[in-house]
Amino acid sequence: MPKELNKLDFFTLSVLVELYEQRSATVTAARLQSTQPKVSRALTTLREVFDDELFIRQQYGMEPNGLAETLYPMAKAVIDSYQPLSDTLARHRSRLEELNVAAQEHMCPLLLECLHLSREELDLKLTFNLHPWSTEVQKQLNQSQLDYCISINPSPSNRVTLHPIGEIKQFYLVARRDHPIFQQDLTLDRAFDHPVALLNYSMSGIRTHRMEAFAEKIGAPLKVSMKTTNLSLLLDHLEASDSVGYLASVLIQQPIAARKTLQALDISTFFGSHVKPNQNRPTYQLYLQAGHGGSPAFTETLVTHLRNRIARLNH
């Protein structure tokens, strides 16, 4: 291939096509959203490459000569073949302005608040597309279907960056206000007297629920009435049944407080006191999992806001 052809970039060929069709440098510049000097430089490049005038300035515009007539259909074909690439680029740029995020229902207000703060701080035009958390989030992050999600103790992945944002330290017993479990002091035996509704937290993969593991360790007869990842469904069940719920994180306080029929008892130290001295108490760390969709600056800002907000809630 002659070295001169390397000078024929997409814009230069577009100028040839538009000049041929419009017969005007002014109209060509407008259609290409460019300037007349830039169009003139492209025309100069075309003339140098082909060592020919190509377009002759006439009284009513630019008139193509014979070589320009020959070149036009070939240049037009090249431009048309680039259109799918242009469309893909446009879609990609549009996607960069939309971030797909996932979190469990009760974590969404916190996440959205911090997303909005980060967007305003960096003065970005971003749209946040919020998805419900599911056990597929790790896969969706790896496949670039999600940009961010909040998870608990997630598995490491080469395509996902983990940012610790806070440790879960608060645990609550939740039941109807008139539930008999609140009528006496809580003991280890009484803690498992009633059916238990379990919230499956945002932990990737198949995990044994913390309460199931603890009950098995101490030999307690745990009766599970339901499991769900949806906090609202679990609270509905607690309102309408004799089940009790053992829930973690200060983030569940507001949804519970909104239901006047429910009561929450802080038991953050209750089960920990029954762990033997030679046993390690399990820790539950909240992470922001970041894919490749968000910019490093936005991710760093978002992590800072999440850490600060969770730290305030924990005190």
N, C-alpha and C positions, 0 to 999 in steps of 0.2 A: 504494500500500500504506500503510495507517495506520501512523504512527510507533510505536504501541504494539506492533505485531507484531515489531519489531526486538528487543524484550526476550525473545522466546520462543526462547532458545537450546536446544541439544540436551539439556542437563541438565534444563532446566525442563520441556520436553515429555516427557522420560523420567519425571519425577516425576508428571506428569498420568497417564501410562499406568500406572505402577506403583501409584499410589494407587487408580486405578480397578480394577485387577486384584487388588490385595492388601487393599484397605480398611484399611490400617494404615500410619501414618507410620514406625513402628519397623521394620517389615518392608521398607518401601520404602527406607529408609536403608541397611539391610543389603544388599539386593539391588543397590543402586547403589554399594556400597562408599563410602558417604558418612556424614554425621552427621545427626541429627534436626534440629538448628538450621538446617543448610543446606537440608534438605528443607522446613522451615517457611518459610524465606525464598523458596524457589521457589514454594511454594503461594501466598504473599502476592503474588508477581509475577503469577501466573496470575489471581488474584482482581482485581488492579488492572487488568490488560489487558482482561479480559472484564467488569469491573464486576459481578461475580457471585460468590457464595460457592462455587459448584461442588461442594464437598464439605461435608456437614453432619456434625458430630461426634455420633455416637450412642453408646449404651452399649457396643456391641460393635465399634466401629470407625468409619471414615469412610464415609459413605454418599453416593454421587454423586447430584446432582440431574439435572433434565432437560437442562440445557445441557451438563453433563459427559458425559451419555450421548451427546449429539450430537457433542461434540468428540473423544471417545475414538477412534472409528475413523479419523478424519483424523490425529490425533496418532500413532496406532499406525502408520499407513501411512508417515508421515514418518520415524519411528524405524526402521522396517524398511528403508526406502530408504537409510538411513545405514549399515546393517550392512556392505555391501561396502567403504565408506570406512574403517570401523573395522577390518575384517580387513586391508585394505591397510596401514593404519598399524601394526598389530601386527606384520605381516611385516617392514615397514621397520625398526621398532625392533629386531626380532630380528636383522635383517641387520646393523644397526649394532654388534651385539655379536659379530659374526663377520667377521673380516678375511680376504680372499682374497689370498694372496701367491704369487709364482712366483720360482723361481731354478733354476739348473742344479744337478744332483745334488751336486757337490762343494762348492757354496756354501751348501747348505741347512743344515748344522750351524751355520755362523756366523750365518746369518740367523735361525734359530730361537732360538739363544742370545740374540741381541740383542732379538728380539721378546719373549722371556720376561722379560728384564731390564727392558725398557720397561714391560711390563704390571705387574710388581711395583713398580717405582718410582712409577708413577702410581696404583697400587692400583685397577686396572681389572679388570672381569670380561669377558675377551675370549676368543674361540675363534679359533685360527688354522687356516685351511683352506689347506694347502700344495698348489700345483699345479706340475707340471713346466714348465720354461721351454720356450717354442716361439717360432717366428718370428711368431706371432700375438699376442704379449703387448702390443705397442703398440696394436693394434686393441682388445684386451680391456680395456686401461686406459681408452681413449677411450670405450668403451661401458659403463664402470663394472662390468664383469665381474670385474676385478681391482682391488685396492686398492694393492698394492705389488709391485714386482719389481726384481731386480738385473740391470742390463744394462751392456754395454760400449759407450761412445761412441754412445748412442741419439740418434735424431733428435728435435729439439724438437717440442712439440705444445702447443696452447693449453689442452688439457684435462688435461695431465700436467705436474707440477712435477719438475724434475731437481735432485737433490742429490748433488754429488760426494762420494764416500766413500773414495776411495783410488786411487792409480795402480798399474798392474801393472808391476813393475820386474824380477821374477824370471822367468827362463826356464830350462827344464831339458831335457836330452836323456834320454829314458827308453827302456830296452830290457831284454832278459833279461840277467841277471848274466854269463852266459857268452857274450854276444854279441861277435863280433869287433871291433865298433866301439870297445870299451873296451880292446882289447889294445894300441893305439897312441895317440899324441897325436892329438887331433882337428884336422884341417885342413879348409879350405873344400871341397876336392875330396872328401875322405872323408866329409864330412857328408851328401853326396847319393849315396853309393855304394849305399845300401840303400833298399828301399821305405819310404815314410813314411806313417804313420797320423796323420791330422789330427783334432784336436778342434775342432768348430765352436763357437766361443764365443758367448756371448749378445749377439750384435750384431744389431740390427734391420735387416730388409731383406736384399737379396742383396748380400753382401760377398765380395770375394776374400780368401781366407785369407792371413794375414800371410806364411806360408812360401811360398805360391804366388807372391805378389807379389815377395818377395825373390829367389826362384829365377829368376823371369823377368827381374828387373832385372840379375842378374849372369850370366844365360845358362846357369844350371845345369840339367842334365837331371833334374828332380824326378819321381820315380815315386811316385804316390800309391796306396797299397794300399787305403785306406778312409777315409771321413769319417763322423763321428758327433757328436751333441751329448751322448752318454752316456759319461761317463768310465769307468764300469765295463766297458762293452763294449769300449772302446778298450784298456784294460789287459788284458782277456782276450785280445784279439788280439795284443798285444805279447808276452804270455807264451807264446803258441802259434805264433809265426811269427818270421821273420827281420826283420820291420819294426821301425823305430825311431819314436819319437814325440817331437815337439818341443812341449812343454807350457809354459804360462805360469801365473804366480801361485803364491804360497806355499800357497794353499789346496789344491793337489794333492799336497802333501808327505805328509800323513797317509794318504790312500788308497794311495799308492805304497808307503809304509813298511809298510803292513799286508800287502803281498804280498812274501814273502821271495825270490821268484824274480826280482824286478825290481830294477833299479838306476837311480838318477837322478844325472845329472851337471849341476852348475850351469854354464850357458853364458850367463849374463846379459850378459856383456860380449863374448861371442864374435862374434855376428853384427853387433853395433853397431860393432865395430872395422873391419868391411868396408864401412861406409857412407861414401861419399865426403864430404869436408869441406863441399862446397857443397850437400849434400843434407840435408834435415831428417829426422831419425829419427822415425818415427811414434810417437805416444804412445797408450796405451790406458788410459782412465780408467773406473773402476767408478762407476756411479751407482745410487742408489736412485731409482726412478721412483715417484712418489706420485700416485695418483688422488684422487678427492674423498671416498673412503670413510672414511679415517682422519682423526682430529681433528688440528689443527695442533700441539697439545701433544704428542700421541703421535708424530707424524711427527718433530718436532724432537728428542724424546728418542731415538727409534730411530736417527736419523741420527748423533747424538752417540755412541751405543754402537757403531755400525758403524765410524765413523771411528777411534775409540779402539782397537777390536779389530784392525782392519786395520793401523793404525800399529804396534801391538805386534808383529804378525806380520812386518812388513817390517823389523824391527830385530833 
